[in-house]
Amino acid sequence: MTSILMALSLFFVTPNQTCDYKIFVTKNRYVADLWVWKSKNRYESKNREEFWTEVRLKYQADFTVRYVKTKYNADLVIYFTDSKYQSGWKKNHRLKNILHKVYAK
């Protein structure tokens, strides 16, 4: 799967490509470290770890991520929410407040 998200700009790579972070998407919101809202406006998402926006080109991304099949192989467990007001960190995590600082352009 190749898709790009910008939020932080994120670029999803295929399983055989290297990535900065591996993520697992859960349907159980209570398991997730971060609840993510997909924004259509990339500027609304800038420097917001919980807002992700799709972009088309890898060079536009702040970092690359890849889906993994189990949460045990993931660096981050996320849950996609339909409400931007519900999005945000739900657990303490080593990447909390790091994603937007390290990769913000």
Buried (B, 14 or more C-beta within 10 A) or exposed (E): EEEBBBBBBBBBBEEEEEBBBEBBBBEEEEBBBBBBBBBEEBEEBBBBBBBBBBBEEBEEBBBBBBBBEEBEEBBBBBBBBEEBEEBBBBEEBEBBEEBBEEBEE
